Amino acid sequence: MSHANAHQTFHGRCLLVERVRMHHRPVSHVAKEMGVSRQCAHRWVARFDAEGWTGLHDRSSRARSFPTRTPAVVEAAVVAARRDLRLGRDRIAEITGVPARTVSRIRARHAMPAIGALDPVTGLLIRASTVTGLRYERAAPGDLVHVDVKKLGRIPDGGGWRAHGPGISREHQLKHQRIGLDYIHAVVDDHSRLAYAEIHPDEKGSTAAAVLLRAAEAFASHGVTIREVISDNALAALGARQLFIKPHCPWQNGKVERFNRTLQAEWAYRRPYSTNEPRSQALDPWLHYYNNQRHHHGIGGKLPTTRFLSPTP
């Protein structure tokens, strides 16, 4: 991903190279119209000449060597002292002779939790962190599904502020318009990321239960049987085992939370809809794309359907 102040994305670099190499335009002219220096433009053209289109991707800025990095033996001593003594960075710095900021970096590099999260007697982790140290994934489709409800503001006729700009929201407030909410009930398989979603006007238990039952039927059409669910509803009808997340730990239901984020970015807010109905109609086609065409970084760049379907001979 390009850094926040980058003048060019990968797409922009491709345009720059295309205008120089394919359209045979002067580098200085193209650089000026694209808002970059001539040196920058020449650099990307040179990378294209040497490596092709792949040379236009971002490169890591990580140094090749770290000559001033703390020696391994000293780093091991800091880790051992932190583990055995369970003291803060300043005390560890006094004992080992390593600067306190270096102690902090070593602790972070070894993913050691903060002192406040440990039991002072046993040293075991007893408090939740907002960062999950261990990623998990069930072994087979249907072993666990995540369920959640996402609220989205309905779109007023003629479009909202995303279509007309922020000023329109003030106009709606003055007119006391109450357009209400859409509730997106989502079900995501832990192993394959196969997703199912419906739009409803509420988040009542009976509504969520009915959605979960229909999701089970949809999953069954792919040969997936739900065995465990993180949910409150319809478990008896499904014959599935119920699991709970810890209070105030939504990241334990992280796969459906991440799905909700993708749902907003790629469906709900992908374009400025003029009314609510076109957005609702676009959900099913997007879900088909999500399950059958969209590659997922979390499962190694695969499609959800490829994780439970046999490959076509």
Rosetta silent file (secondary structure, phi, psi, omega in degrees, C-alpha in Angstrom):
SEQUENCE: MSHANAHQTFHGRCLLVERVRMHHRPVSHVAKEMGVSRQCAHRWVARFDAEGWTGLHDRSSRARSFPTRTPAVVEAAVVAARRDLRLGRDRIAEITGVPARTVSRIRARHAMPAIGALDPVTGLLIRASTVTGLRYERAAPGDLVHVDVKKLGRIPDGGGWRAHGPGISREHQLKHQRIGLDYIHAVVDDHSRLAYAEIHPDEKGSTAAAVLLRAAEAFASHGVTIREVISDNALAALGARQLFIKPHCPWQNGKVERFNRTLQAEWAYRRPYSTNEPRSQALDPWLHYYNNQRHHHGIGGKLPTTRFLSPTP
SCORE:     score description
SCORE:     0.000 S_00000001
   1 L     0.000  136.785  179.148    0.000    0.000    0.000 S_00000001
   2 L   -67.285  148.227  178.651    1.294    3.469   -0.866 S_00000001
   3 L   -72.914  167.742 -169.657    2.159    5.722    2.045 S_00000001
   4 L   -60.588  -29.448 -175.967   -0.136    8.606    2.983 S_00000001
   5 L  -101.354   11.008 -177.660    1.867   11.276    1.131 S_00000001
   6 L   -67.292  138.192  177.499    2.543    9.312   -2.058 S_00000001
   7 L   -81.353  -22.320 -173.895    1.808   11.164   -5.303 S_00000001
   8 L  -130.578  136.500  166.978    1.253    7.958   -7.232 S_00000001
   9 L   -94.372  178.044  177.448   -0.591    4.720   -6.682 S_00000001
  10 H   -59.367  -41.340  179.021    0.109    1.623   -8.771 S_00000001
  11 H   -62.248  -42.602  179.109   -2.689    2.670  -11.131 S_00000001
  12 H   -64.075  -38.274  178.216   -1.203    6.153  -11.467 S_00000001
  13 H   -65.761  -38.395  177.180    2.233    4.755  -12.256 S_00000001
  14 H   -62.100  -41.526  177.881    0.711    2.543  -14.940 S_00000001
  15 H   -62.555  -42.467 -179.566   -0.952    5.608  -16.496 S_00000001
  16 H   -60.493  -48.678 -179.167    2.329    7.498  -16.396 S_00000001
  17 H   -64.484  -40.400 -179.702    4.235    4.676  -18.107 S_00000001
  18 H   -60.777  -41.671 -178.315    1.458    4.149  -20.649 S_00000001
  19 H   -69.978  -31.972 -179.468    1.530    7.817  -21.672 S_00000001
  20 H   -81.796  -49.805 -173.346    5.330    7.808  -21.980 S_00000001
  21 H   -86.552  -37.717 -176.684    5.996    4.407  -23.519 S_00000001
  22 H   -86.881  -38.529 -178.293    2.770    3.619  -25.393 S_00000001
  23 L   -96.858   -3.767  174.399    1.785    7.138  -26.492 S_00000001
  24 L    58.404   44.197  178.296    5.425    8.291  -26.932 S_00000001
  25 L   -98.799  154.422  179.889    4.980   11.550  -25.027 S_00000001
  26 L   -62.782  140.401 -179.623    7.836   13.456  -23.339 S_00000001
  27 H   -59.975  -41.067 -177.399    8.491   12.447  -19.749 S_00000001
  28 H   -62.572  -37.657  179.549    8.573   16.082  -18.598 S_00000001
  29 H   -68.208  -44.764 -179.210    5.097   16.771  -20.029 S_00000001
  30 H   -65.603  -40.285  179.490    3.558   13.685  -18.453 S_00000001
  31 H   -61.343  -42.282 -178.207    5.239   14.397  -15.118 S_00000001
  32 H   -65.500  -43.542 -177.321    3.850   17.929  -15.030 S_00000001
  33 H   -72.543  -20.034  179.479    0.264   16.914  -15.817 S_00000001
  34 H  -100.094    1.180  173.106    0.370   14.147  -13.210 S_00000001
  35 L    75.209   30.327  177.192    1.858   16.334  -10.497 S_00000001
  36 L  -125.986  164.828  178.638    5.176   14.524   -9.981 S_00000001
  37 L   -75.814  161.223  177.595    8.780   15.511  -10.566 S_00000001
  38 H   -64.898  -36.275  178.636   10.663   14.551  -13.701 S_00000001
  39 H   -61.169  -42.657  178.823   13.065   12.509  -11.576 S_00000001
  40 H   -63.615  -44.603 -179.916   10.143   10.528  -10.150 S_00000001
  41 H   -62.504  -43.562  178.561    8.664    9.951  -13.591 S_00000001
  42 H   -62.368  -36.730 -179.708   12.014    8.807  -15.008 S_00000001
  43 H   -62.890  -44.383 -178.617   12.411    6.407  -12.079 S_00000001
  44 H   -71.109  -35.100  176.068    9.088    4.662  -12.728 S_00000001
  45 H   -65.331  -40.703  178.934    9.711    4.486  -16.470 S_00000001
  46 H   -64.497  -40.045  177.992   13.148    2.968  -15.801 S_00000001
  47 H   -65.227  -38.123  177.058   11.641    0.375  -13.445 S_00000001
  48 H   -63.955  -43.246 -179.884    9.079   -0.515  -16.090 S_00000001
  49 H   -62.068  -34.914 -175.822   11.810   -0.924  -18.699 S_00000001
  50 H   -85.440  -35.670 -170.453   13.784   -3.190  -16.376 S_00000001
  51 H  -125.600   -4.385 -176.392   11.020   -5.240  -14.724 S_00000001
  52 H    79.153 -162.000 -176.140    7.790   -4.684  -16.640 S_00000001
  53 H   -62.145  -31.914 -179.034    4.487   -3.856  -14.953 S_00000001
  54 H   -63.668  -24.296  179.013    5.461   -5.698  -11.751 S_00000001
  55 H   -69.882   -9.539 -178.842    8.229   -3.152  -11.232 S_00000001
  56 H   -90.935   -3.887  177.399    5.601   -0.471  -10.617 S_00000001
  57 L   -73.253  160.388  177.036    4.331   -2.051   -7.385 S_00000001
  58 L   -62.291  148.075  175.087    5.303   -0.636   -3.987 S_00000001
  59 L  -117.508  149.350  178.754    8.551   -1.854   -2.504 S_00000001
  60 L   -66.100  139.698  176.989    9.381   -2.377    1.125 S_00000001
  61 L   -93.709    7.378 -179.948   11.429    0.397    2.710 S_00000001
  62 L   -64.446  134.893 -179.788   12.882   -2.039    5.249 S_00000001
  63 L   -66.075  151.563  179.661   16.665   -1.839    5.437 S_00000001
  64 L   -75.151  -27.248  178.828   18.669   -4.813    4.176 S_00000001
  65 L  -142.770  158.543 -178.235   20.800   -4.883    7.303 S_00000001
  66 L  -129.607   77.099 -174.656   20.615   -3.527   10.854 S_00000001
  67 L   -64.302  -23.316 -178.539   24.192   -2.975   12.018 S_00000001
  68 L   -99.978    8.782 -179.783   23.129   -1.143   15.201 S_00000001
  69 L   -66.201  147.749  179.887   20.495   -3.676   16.268 S_00000001
  70 L   -56.993  131.849  178.972   20.800   -5.022   19.802 S_00000001
  71 L   -56.734  149.258 -175.860   22.973   -8.168   19.825 S_00000001
  72 H   -58.992  -37.468 -177.857   21.056  -11.437   20.081 S_00000001
  73 H   -67.834  -37.573  177.358   22.627  -12.362   23.426 S_00000001
  74 H   -69.617  -41.366  178.621   21.571   -9.049   24.990 S_00000001
  75 H   -61.825  -40.418  178.228   18.084   -9.351   23.512 S_00000001
  76 H   -63.493  -37.001  178.281   17.767  -12.862   24.956 S_00000001
  77 H   -65.700  -39.373  177.897   18.774  -11.536   28.388 S_00000001
  78 H   -64.629  -45.663  179.900   16.056   -8.860   28.221 S_00000001
  79 H   -61.672  -42.454 -179.524   13.416  -11.423   27.196 S_00000001
  80 H   -65.421  -42.585  179.194   14.471  -13.776   30.007 S_00000001
  81 H   -64.655  -41.405  178.889   14.408  -11.007   32.608 S_00000001
  82 H   -64.131  -40.234 -178.286   10.987   -9.824   31.437 S_00000001
  83 H   -72.205  -42.564 -173.821    9.623  -13.373   31.508 S_00000001
  84 H   -83.848  -37.751 -175.299   11.114  -14.456   34.848 S_00000001
  85 H   -93.740  -23.198  179.622   10.949  -11.225   36.864 S_00000001
  86 L    51.736   53.734  178.454    7.761   -9.769   35.345 S_00000001
  87 L  -112.548  163.825  178.754    8.933   -6.199   35.855 S_00000001
  88 L   -73.038  172.359 -173.211    8.294   -3.037   33.899 S_00000001
  89 H   -63.377  -35.530 -177.631   10.616   -1.686   31.222 S_00000001
  90 H   -67.620  -40.235  178.014   12.419    0.780   33.530 S_00000001
  91 H   -68.946  -40.133  177.270   13.313   -1.908   36.062 S_00000001
  92 H   -62.358  -38.369  178.754   14.382   -4.271   33.299 S_00000001
  93 H   -63.087  -40.681  178.871   16.536   -1.469   31.895 S_00000001
  94 H   -63.861  -41.026 -175.372   18.227   -1.012   35.285 S_00000001
  95 H   -72.584  -41.656 -173.713   18.920   -4.738   35.640 S_00000001
  96 H   -94.613  -16.333 -176.556   20.181   -5.406   32.114 S_00000001
  97 L    78.453   11.026  179.395   21.770   -2.054   31.318 S_00000001
  98 L   -94.723  135.996  178.590   19.688   -1.786   28.136 S_00000001
  99 L   -54.107  147.240 -175.561   17.915    1.561   27.469 S_00000001
 100 H   -60.334  -39.706 -179.896   14.232    1.564   28.409 S_00000001
 101 H   -66.065  -34.544  177.011   13.078    2.365   24.868 S_00000001
 102 H   -68.013  -37.932  175.934   15.099   -0.560   23.556 S_00000001
 103 H   -59.614  -41.841  179.086   13.471   -2.815   26.150 S_00000001
 104 H   -63.048  -42.338  179.798   10.071   -1.706   24.836 S_00000001
 105 H   -65.723  -38.998  178.394   11.051   -2.487   21.255 S_00000001
 106 H   -64.588  -42.771  178.706   12.358   -5.928   22.224 S_00000001
 107 H   -60.568  -42.864  179.526    9.135   -6.690   24.098 S_00000001
 108 H   -66.815  -38.194 -179.021    7.063   -5.657   21.090 S_00000001
 109 H   -64.447  -31.084 -179.692    9.267   -7.661   18.727 S_00000001
 110 L   -97.881   10.296  176.185    8.659  -10.799   20.787 S_00000001
 111 L    53.228   42.428  178.630    4.907  -10.073   21.176 S_00000001
 112 L   -88.107  129.197 -176.789    5.123  -10.117   24.962 S_00000001
 113 L   -66.533  161.789  178.208    1.939   -8.746   26.637 S_00000001
 114 L   -65.128  153.517 -179.683    1.948   -5.716   28.903 S_00000001
 115 H   -57.607  -39.708 -177.706    2.649   -6.274   32.606 S_00000001
 116 H   -63.647  -17.131  179.981   -0.856   -5.115   33.483 S_00000001
 117 H   -91.293   -2.510 -176.117   -2.335   -7.985   31.487 S_00000001
 118 E  -103.952  150.109  171.177   -0.443  -10.662   33.468 S_00000001
 119 L   -70.536  124.509 -175.503   -1.251  -12.371   36.731 S_00000001
 120 L   -65.409  -19.134 -178.433    1.388  -11.019   39.176 S_00000001
 121 L   -89.598  -52.381 -174.324    1.772  -14.444   40.827 S_00000001
 122 L   -95.545  -20.570 -176.296    1.852  -16.902   37.944 S_00000001
 123 L    80.475    6.611  179.822    2.737  -14.615   35.027 S_00000001
 124 L   -80.646  150.716  178.057   -0.180  -16.001   32.993 S_00000001
 125 E   -70.693  120.886 -176.993   -2.206  -13.753   30.703 S_00000001
 126 L  -121.855   -8.195  179.901   -5.400  -12.891   32.570 S_00000001
 127 L  -122.263  141.863 -177.933   -6.677   -9.782   30.796 S_00000001
 128 L   -71.551  151.955  175.227   -7.895   -9.483   27.243 S_00000001
 129 L  -115.500  153.195  177.312   -6.051   -7.384   24.731 S_00000001
 130 L   -73.502   -7.710  176.761   -7.538   -5.507   21.805 S_00000001
 131 L  -113.263  124.727  178.202   -5.034   -7.390   19.651 S_00000001
 132 L   -80.201  117.074 -177.866   -5.477  -11.117   19.208 S_00000001
 133 L   -73.045  -26.845 -176.240   -2.059  -12.655   19.536 S_00000001
 134 L  -121.236  116.766  175.406   -3.080  -15.988   18.029 S_00000001
 135 L   -77.927  139.917 -179.963   -4.983  -16.239   14.779 S_00000001
 136 L  -126.945  157.923  175.301   -7.310  -19.206   14.634 S_00000001
 137 L  -157.032  130.067  178.824   -9.211  -20.990   11.923 S_00000001
 138 L   -67.143  154.854 -170.455  -11.425  -24.057   12.161 S_00000001
 139 L   -75.113  -26.114 -173.950  -10.264  -27.100   10.244 S_00000001
 140 L  -141.432  153.457  175.673  -13.338  -27.675    8.068 S_00000001
 141 L   -57.424  137.352  178.748  -16.302  -25.739    6.618 S_00000001
 142 L    89.260  -12.030  179.308  -19.244  -25.619    9.008 S_00000001
 143 L   -60.947  -32.961  178.199  -17.167  -26.243   12.133 S_00000001
 144 L  -156.280  134.011  171.757  -18.007  -22.683   13.227 S_00000001
 145 E  -121.462  144.876  179.042  -20.031  -19.830   11.754 S_00000001
 146 E  -102.415  137.650 -177.962  -19.996  -16.221   12.955 S_00000001
 147 E  -126.323  138.105  178.860  -23.233  -14.231   13.112 S_00000001
 148 E  -157.156  163.917  177.231  -23.674  -10.480   13.452 S_00000001
 149 E  -123.769  128.188  179.057  -26.043   -7.617   12.596 S_00000001
 150 E  -112.460  130.009  179.098  -24.812   -4.410   10.945 S_00000001
 151 E   -92.609  132.950  174.987  -26.893   -1.227   10.974 S_00000001
 152 E  -129.904  135.172  176.179  -26.923    1.001    7.895 S_00000001
 153 E   -65.811  135.325  177.932  -28.822    4.245    7.473 S_00000001
 154 L   -68.543  155.540 -177.405  -31.483    4.014    4.769 S_00000001
 155 L   -94.832  122.443  179.053  -31.028    6.183    1.683 S_00000001
 156 L   -69.560  154.913  176.687  -33.621    8.960    1.239 S_00000001
 157 L   -57.457  131.464 -176.678  -35.281    9.398   -2.140 S_00000001
 158 L    94.441   -9.000  178.252  -32.995   11.450   -4.323 S_00000001
 159 L    96.327  153.102  179.118  -29.871   10.320   -2.472 S_00000001
 160 L   -99.998 -155.850 -174.703  -28.181   11.336    0.761 S_00000001
 161 H   -67.656  -24.169  178.003  -25.019   13.265    1.572 S_00000001
 162 H   -67.917  -25.429  178.471  -22.822   10.714   -0.200 S_00000001
 163 H   -89.883  -32.182 -172.355  -24.548   11.670   -3.442 S_00000001
 164 H  -117.573   -5.881 -178.904  -24.892   15.429   -2.871 S_00000001
 165 L   105.450  163.831 -175.406  -22.241   16.322   -0.310 S_00000001
 166 L   -59.131  -26.928 -176.544  -22.261   16.868    3.472 S_00000001
 167 H   -62.205  -25.726 -176.981  -24.603   19.860    3.313 S_00000001
 168 H   -66.217  -28.402 -178.946  -27.593   17.683    2.500 S_00000001
 169 H   -63.828  -35.512  178.297  -27.515   16.107    5.971 S_00000001
 170 H   -66.306  -38.607  178.114  -28.295   19.497    7.512 S_00000001
 171 H   -62.690  -40.301  178.623  -31.268   19.897    5.179 S_00000001
 172 H   -64.318  -39.183  179.249  -32.620   16.543    6.325 S_00000001
 173 H   -62.833  -41.822 -178.447  -32.258   17.574    9.961 S_00000001
 174 H   -65.281  -33.316 -179.445  -34.214   20.766    9.340 S_00000001
 175 L   -87.125   -0.177  178.901  -37.016   18.834    7.678 S_00000001
 176 L    54.855   40.566  178.493  -37.058   16.267   10.522 S_00000001
 177 L   -77.650  132.682  177.202  -36.923   13.425    8.051 S_00000001
 178 L  -115.685   99.212 -176.312  -36.809    9.994    9.677 S_00000001
 179 L   -94.680  -12.879  173.097  -35.614    7.532    7.083 S_00000001
 180 L    79.112 -168.550 -174.346  -34.726    4.772    9.549 S_00000001
 181 E  -127.223  150.493  165.664  -32.183    1.943    9.384 S_00000001
 182 E  -101.442  139.106  178.499  -31.526   -1.226    7.441 S_00000001
 183 E  -110.365  114.712 -178.337  -30.291   -4.167    9.509 S_00000001
 184 E   -93.698  108.087  177.775  -27.880   -6.437    7.614 S_00000001
 185 E   -88.122  116.043 -174.374  -27.948   -9.914    9.180 S_00000001
 186 E  -117.999  142.495  176.857  -24.694  -11.640    8.188 S_00000001
 187 E  -131.281  125.250 -176.158  -23.491  -15.225    8.620 S_00000001
 188 E  -129.027  130.759  176.929  -19.861  -16.121    7.765 S_00000001
 189 E   -76.662  132.789 -174.908  -18.206  -19.550    7.807 S_00000001
 190 L   -64.801  -40.647 -174.132  -14.977  -19.517    9.815 S_00000001
 191 L   -80.182  -50.728 -172.503  -12.979  -21.851    7.556 S_00000001
 192 L   -94.880  -17.141 -172.631  -14.030  -20.934    4.030 S_00000001
 193 L    68.920   14.916  173.164  -15.365  -17.367    4.603 S_00000001
 194 L   -57.150  132.278 -172.602  -18.511  -18.376    2.732 S_00000001
 195 E  -122.728  149.407  174.955  -20.996  -15.597    3.508 S_00000001
 196 E  -138.706  138.545 -178.738  -24.761  -15.205    3.651 S_00000001
 197 E  -149.929  148.915  175.878  -26.619  -11.944    4.340 S_00000001
 198 E  -137.881  153.163  176.465  -30.138  -10.534    4.351 S_00000001
 199 E  -103.762  130.614  179.124  -31.575   -7.030    4.827 S_00000001
 200 E  -138.548  162.070 -179.043  -34.347   -6.584    7.406 S_00000001
 201 L   -84.795    0.810 -178.693  -36.060   -3.650    9.141 S_00000001
 202 L  -152.135  173.873  177.560  -35.153   -4.881   12.659 S_00000001
 203 L  -124.035   33.083  179.629  -32.693   -6.975   14.667 S_00000001
 204 L   -64.443  156.602  179.991  -35.190   -8.917   16.767 S_00000001
 205 H   -60.294  -39.070 -179.517  -34.300  -12.390   17.937 S_00000001
 206 H   -65.731  -37.641  177.495  -37.013  -13.985   15.833 S_00000001
 207 H   -65.595  -46.244  179.686  -35.697  -12.230   12.713 S_00000001
 208 H   -62.807  -37.442  179.588  -32.110  -13.280   13.426 S_00000001
 209 H   -64.388  -43.258  179.965  -33.248  -16.853   14.089 S_00000001
 210 H   -65.065  -39.102  177.901  -35.057  -17.046   10.754 S_00000001
 211 H   -62.771  -43.015 -179.065  -32.023  -15.647    8.934 S_00000001
 212 H   -63.350  -38.152  177.361  -29.761  -18.222   10.567 S_00000001
 213 H   -65.657  -41.452  177.945  -32.064  -21.053    9.509 S_00000001
 214 H   -69.033  -34.528  175.823  -32.088  -19.834    5.905 S_00000001
 215 H   -63.132  -39.051  178.120  -28.314  -19.418    6.025 S_00000001
 216 H   -62.387  -38.642  177.373  -28.054  -23.040    7.155 S_00000001
 217 H   -66.204  -41.406  179.137  -30.123  -24.090    4.127 S_00000001
 218 H   -64.651  -41.804  178.389  -27.919  -22.016    1.812 S_00000001
 219 H   -65.094  -38.195 -179.755  -24.761  -23.510    3.319 S_00000001
 220 H   -62.963  -30.469  178.314  -26.262  -27.003    3.004 S_00000001
 221 L   -66.334  -18.954  175.068  -26.699  -26.430   -0.737 S_00000001
 222 L   -97.627    5.903 -178.839  -22.891  -26.211   -0.853 S_00000001
 223 L    81.993   18.605 -177.898  -22.545  -29.370    1.222 S_00000001
 224 L  -105.751  124.258  177.259  -21.705  -27.462    4.427 S_00000001
 225 L  -106.686  125.111 -178.452  -23.332  -28.510    7.718 S_00000001
 226 L   -76.720  125.910 -178.982  -23.204  -25.997   10.558 S_00000001
 227 L  -111.782  -30.574  176.624  -21.877  -27.541   13.777 S_00000001
 228 E  -139.224  145.399 -175.900  -21.097  -24.539   15.999 S_00000001
 229 E  -137.252  135.919  168.208  -22.445  -20.980   15.992 S_00000001
 230 E   -92.709   93.516 -174.367  -21.514  -17.787   17.808 S_00000001
 231 L  -167.796  172.102  177.908  -25.103  -16.574   18.240 S_00000001
 232 L  -108.418   -8.711 -164.777  -28.099  -16.486   20.578 S_00000001
 233 L  -123.810  153.135  166.987  -30.807  -17.760   18.271 S_00000001
 234 L    62.445   15.210 -176.008  -32.169  -20.802   16.453 S_00000001
 235 H   -71.030  -35.647  179.553  -29.524  -23.185   17.764 S_00000001
 236 H   -63.102  -41.406 -179.658  -31.996  -25.811   18.875 S_00000001
 237 H   -66.450  -32.180 -179.052  -33.566  -25.910   15.425 S_00000001
 238 H   -82.950  -23.115 -173.824  -30.152  -26.252   13.810 S_00000001
 239 L    72.743   24.998 -178.083  -28.823  -28.820   16.239 S_00000001
 240 L  -102.432  155.205  179.306  -25.631  -26.762   16.493 S_00000001
 241 E   -83.199  138.031 -177.001  -23.537  -26.068   19.579 S_00000001
 242 E   -93.467  136.456  175.068  -23.643  -22.534   20.942 S_00000001
 243 E  -121.758  153.110  178.544  -20.496  -20.547   21.712 S_00000001
 244 L  -120.625  147.012  170.438  -20.140  -17.179   23.433 S_00000001
 245 L   -92.983  156.963  178.191  -17.574  -14.446   23.024 S_00000001
 246 L   -68.590  146.929  178.019  -16.176  -12.720   26.099 S_00000001
 247 L   -56.938  138.982  177.305  -17.889   -9.439   27.045 S_00000001
 248 L    63.639   25.735  178.579  -16.351   -6.386   25.346 S_00000001
 249 L  -126.360   64.217 -176.101  -14.202   -8.581   23.072 S_00000001
 250 H   -63.815  -20.968 -178.998  -15.788   -8.171   19.606 S_00000001
 251 H   -66.094  -17.490  176.247  -12.561   -9.219   17.892 S_00000001
 252 H   -69.836  -19.237  172.982  -13.322  -12.811   18.915 S_00000001
 253 H  -104.690   35.655 -165.873  -16.117  -12.600   16.368 S_00000001
 254 H   -65.427  -28.226 -175.659  -13.633  -10.943   14.050 S_00000001
 255 H   -68.401  -39.316  177.381  -14.348  -12.763   10.805 S_00000001
 256 H   -77.493  -29.286  174.521  -17.892  -11.463   10.549 S_00000001
 257 H   -63.348  -41.693  177.856  -16.756   -8.052   11.816 S_00000001
 258 H   -67.622  -36.660  175.793  -14.226   -7.977    8.966 S_00000001
 259 H   -61.125  -41.758  178.880  -16.931   -9.104    6.562 S_00000001
 260 H   -60.482  -37.975  178.922  -19.086   -6.176    7.700 S_00000001
 261 H   -66.049  -42.747  176.921  -16.247   -3.792    6.913 S_00000001
 262 H   -64.911  -39.198  178.937  -15.860   -5.259    3.439 S_00000001
 263 H   -57.043  -45.030  179.794  -19.642   -5.151    3.020 S_00000001
 264 H   -66.015  -46.650 -173.538  -19.678   -1.413    3.652 S_00000001
 265 H   -70.213  -36.957 -171.462  -16.689   -0.612    1.444 S_00000001
 266 H  -103.909  -11.543  178.599  -17.588   -2.804   -1.536 S_00000001
 267 H  -125.727  -63.599 -170.690  -21.383   -2.805   -1.472 S_00000001
 268 H   -63.333  -41.588 -175.237  -23.124   -0.286    0.793 S_00000001
 269 L  -115.833   20.126 -177.643  -20.881    2.702    0.052 S_00000001
 270 L   -65.825  -35.783  177.972  -19.373    1.617   -3.243 S_00000001
 271 L  -147.007  158.740 -179.257  -21.338    4.227   -5.158 S_00000001
 272 L   -78.054  101.171  178.964  -23.833    6.994   -4.277 S_00000001
 273 L   -74.484  144.449 -179.048  -27.262    5.362   -4.622 S_00000001
 274 L   -83.560  -25.928  175.296  -30.181    7.653   -5.422 S_00000001
 275 L  -142.447  173.296 -176.927  -32.695    5.579   -3.391 S_00000001
 276 H   -74.837  -31.691 -173.736  -32.573    2.708   -0.939 S_00000001
 277 H   -63.022  -44.415  178.444  -34.029    0.067   -3.283 S_00000001
 278 H   -59.405  -35.647  177.716  -31.107   -0.108   -5.765 S_00000001
 279 H   -66.280  -42.404  178.821  -28.700   -0.681   -2.900 S_00000001
 280 H   -62.792  -40.292 -179.325  -30.856   -3.497   -1.524 S_00000001
 281 H   -68.474  -23.614 -178.464  -31.091   -5.093   -4.973 S_00000001
 282 L   -81.500   -8.048 -175.989  -27.314   -4.967   -5.335 S_00000001
 283 H   -66.617  -50.433 -177.075  -26.694   -7.126   -2.235 S_00000001
 284 H   -61.057  -46.715  176.035  -27.297  -10.573   -3.755 S_00000001
 285 H   -59.383  -37.667  178.815  -25.096   -9.967   -6.839 S_00000001
 286 H   -67.158  -39.605  177.766  -22.347   -8.673   -4.583 S_00000001
 287 H   -61.771  -38.752  177.192  -22.611  -11.738   -2.309 S_00000001
 288 H   -62.295  -42.395  177.095  -22.274  -13.986   -5.368 S_00000001
 289 H   -63.692  -43.624 -177.740  -19.128  -12.081   -6.337 S_00000001
 290 H   -60.134  -42.755 -175.449  -17.810  -12.243   -2.756 S_00000001
 291 H   -81.466  -29.094 -169.725  -18.249  -16.010   -2.521 S_00000001
 292 H  -115.509  -15.778 -174.654  -17.256  -17.010   -6.048 S_00000001
 293 L  -130.100  -23.320 -174.138  -14.911  -14.408   -7.533 S_00000001
 294 L   -86.594  124.835  178.854  -13.298  -12.297   -4.825 S_00000001
 295 L   -81.175  138.900 -173.737   -9.913  -13.525   -3.590 S_00000001
 296 E  -111.460  122.760  179.135   -9.438  -13.367    0.199 S_00000001
 297 H   -61.899  -36.661 -176.373   -6.117  -12.438    1.761 S_00000001
 298 H   -66.418  -17.022  179.019   -7.076  -14.183    5.020 S_00000001
 299 H  -120.863   34.977  174.281   -7.270  -17.590    3.310 S_00000001
 300 L    73.516   29.118  178.064   -4.172  -17.288    1.174 S_00000001
 301 L    76.972   14.769 -179.365   -5.742  -15.471   -1.765 S_00000001
 302 E   -90.992  169.455  172.909   -8.280  -18.233   -2.429 S_00000001
 303 L   -89.986  146.898  177.906  -12.008  -18.008   -3.142 S_00000001
 304 H   -53.757  -42.807 -176.088  -14.424  -19.102   -0.386 S_00000001
 305 H   -66.896  -23.893 -179.194  -16.008  -21.722   -2.652 S_00000001
 306 H   -75.777   -9.943 -177.814  -12.634  -23.325   -3.410 S_00000001
 307 H   -88.051   -5.039  174.197  -12.164  -24.274    0.235 S_00000001
 308 L  -137.530   -2.927  176.794  -14.946  -26.852    0.186 S_00000001
 309 L  -100.656  142.218  175.839  -15.460  -27.642   -3.506 S_00000001
 310 L   -70.433  140.683 -179.772  -13.341  -30.189   -5.335 S_00000001
 311 L   -64.127  145.013 -179.538  -11.267  -28.596   -8.108 S_00000001
 312 L   -70.403  129.320 -178.703  -12.647  -28.995  -11.590 S_00000001
 313 L   -69.134    0.000    0.000  -10.697  -31.657  -13.483 S_00000001
